[in-house]
Amino acid sequence: MDTRTARQFWIREPGLGEIVSRELGPRQGHEVLVRAHYSGISRGTESLVFRGEVPVSQYATMRAPFQEGDFPGPVKYGYASVGEVLQGPAGLQGRTVFCLHPHQDLYHVPAAAVVPLPDGVPPARAVLAANVETALNAVWDAEPVSAEQVVVIGAGVVGLLTAWLLQEQTNMAVTAFDVDSRRAPVAEALGVPFTTDSPEGRYAGLVVHASGSEQGLRTALATAGIEATILELSWYGDRNVSLPLGEAFHSRRLTLRSSQVGRIPPHRAESWDHRRRLEAAVRLLEDDRLDALISGESAFDELPETMRRLSQEASGALCHRIRYLNELP
């Protein structure tokens, strides 16, 4: 019997992570065996999960593909793995693939769960695929109008990717805003105009909020013009958010709309499914400007401490990449 031992990252309890070894068991005929080269930390969501801030009402909704355990812990969580298919169908064996899988060095998944990388997408960049998919879904949710002014508040990974996609795929004038000036060179690398000056009073037709903060959402309300849409990408976990809806929210007839990657917008659902959307996101990673969104890298063995640090500090970190092998192709 072909059995292997896998090393997995688990959140043992809120604020405490560990790497454990588990036997994989035999591979089933419909599965592939993947050896991870990299994974990416989705800093906003994974920090909330690591701190144990998933609301009880969202335990089922926030489950990741191939998650094991339950919130708040012990739980194996994550969804940005890139690796090589060691065993599987002839068309996949030896291919480098992306999979929505937690942080783990070796794993079995159904062959349909992996997306082969195009030749123009390096494995080290492919950890951004889940973030690009989220941004692509946000653009669909926004239903942007050509030539409309857009302000994106919060220049983290998803905010910058959404700004970049809106600029690439529409004729709109897009500006990214963040109070952290360290985002400026990253936005510049993507070709996205950036400012640290408050956008309040610009009265944009579309405001995308991705700062993860109450103040950022308040700024979004003050930035939106008449009949504008504020697209909310931030997820607050179990935090309460207070908004000044007694001010101009009604007089400007504003729309506050949520966006979440778990559902494809109704106007796209007839022609798109989750697999096709992820494949489209992976192809978008052929643009080498996106490397600017990788702000750090560390070894898999260091992941418990890395996750603790990233979940606690309000730093300039964007996508943090985890490396599984000492020497990678």
Rosetta blueprint (number, residue, H / E / L):
1 M L
2 D L
3 T L
4 R L
5 T E
6 A E
7 R E
8 Q E
9 F E
10 W E
11 I E
12 R E
13 E E
14 P L
15 G L
16 L E
17 G E
18 E E
19 I E
20 V E
21 S E
22 R E
23 E E
24 L L
25 G L
26 P L
27 R L
28 Q L
29 G L
30 H L
31 E E
32 V E
33 L E
34 V E
35 R E
36 A E
37 H E
38 Y E
39 S E
40 G E
41 I E
42 S L
43 R H
44 G H
45 T H
46 E H
47 S H
48 L H
49 V H
50 F H
51 R L
52 G L
53 E L
54 V L
55 P L
56 V H
57 S H
58 Q H
59 Y L
60 A L
61 T L
62 M L
63 R L
64 A L
65 P L
66 F L
67 Q L
68 E E
69 G E
70 D L
71 F L
72 P L
73 G L
74 P L
75 V E
76 K E
77 Y L
78 G L
79 Y L
80 A L
81 S E
82 V E
83 G E
84 E E
85 V E
86 L E
87 Q E
88 G L
89 P L
90 A L
91 G L
92 L L
93 Q L
94 G L
95 R L
96 T E
97 V E
98 F E
99 C E
100 L L
101 H L
102 P L
103 H L
104 Q E
105 D L
106 L E
107 Y E
108 H E
109 V E
110 P E
111 A H
112 A H
113 A H
114 V E
115 V E
116 P E
117 L L
118 P L
119 D L
120 G L
121 V L
122 P L
123 P L
124 A L
125 R L
126 A H
127 V H
128 L H
129 A H
130 A H
131 N H
132 V H
133 E H
134 T H
135 A H
136 L H
137 N H
138 A H
139 V H
140 W H
141 D H
142 A H
143 E L
144 P L
145 V L
146 S L
147 A L
148 E L
149 Q E
150 V E
151 V E
152 V E
153 I E
154 G L
155 A L
156 G L
157 V H
158 V H
159 G H
160 L H
161 L H
162 T H
163 A H
164 W H
165 L H
166 L H
167 Q H
168 E H
169 Q H
170 T L
171 N L
172 M L
173 A E
174 V E
175 T E
176 A E
177 F E
178 D L
179 V L
180 D L
181 S H
182 R H
183 R H
184 A H
185 P H
186 V H
187 A H
188 E H
189 A H
190 L H
191 G L
192 V L
193 P L
194 F E
195 T E
196 T L
197 D L
198 S L
199 P L
200 E L
201 G L
202 R L
203 Y L
204 A E
205 G E
206 L E
207 V E
208 V E
209 H E
210 A L
211 S L
212 G L
213 S L
214 E H
215 Q H
216 G H
217 L H
218 R H
219 T H
220 A H
221 L H
222 A H
223 T H
224 A E
225 G E
226 I E
227 E E
228 A E
229 T E
230 I E
231 L E
232 E E
233 L L
234 S L
235 W L
236 Y L
237 G L
238 D L
239 R L
240 N L
241 V L
242 S L
243 L L
244 P L
245 L L
246 G L
247 E L
248 A L
249 F L
250 H L
251 S L
252 R L
253 R L
254 L L
255 T E
256 L E
257 R E
258 S E
259 S L
260 Q L
261 V L
262 G L
263 R L
264 I L
265 P L
266 P H
267 H H
268 R H
269 A H
270 E L
271 S L
272 W L
273 D L
274 H H
275 R H
276 R H
277 R H
278 L H
279 E H
280 A H
281 A H
282 V H
283 R H
284 L H
285 L L
286 E L
287 D L
288 D H
289 R H
290 L H
291 D H
292 A H
293 L H
294 I E
295 S E
296 G E
297 E E
298 S E
299 A E
300 F H
301 D H
302 E H
303 L H
304 P H
305 E H
306 T H
307 M H
308 R H
309 R H
310 L H
311 S H
312 Q H
313 E L
314 A L
315 S L
316 G L
317 A L
318 L L
319 C E
320 H E
321 R E
322 I E
323 R E
324 Y L
325 L L
326 N L
327 E L
328 L L
329 P L
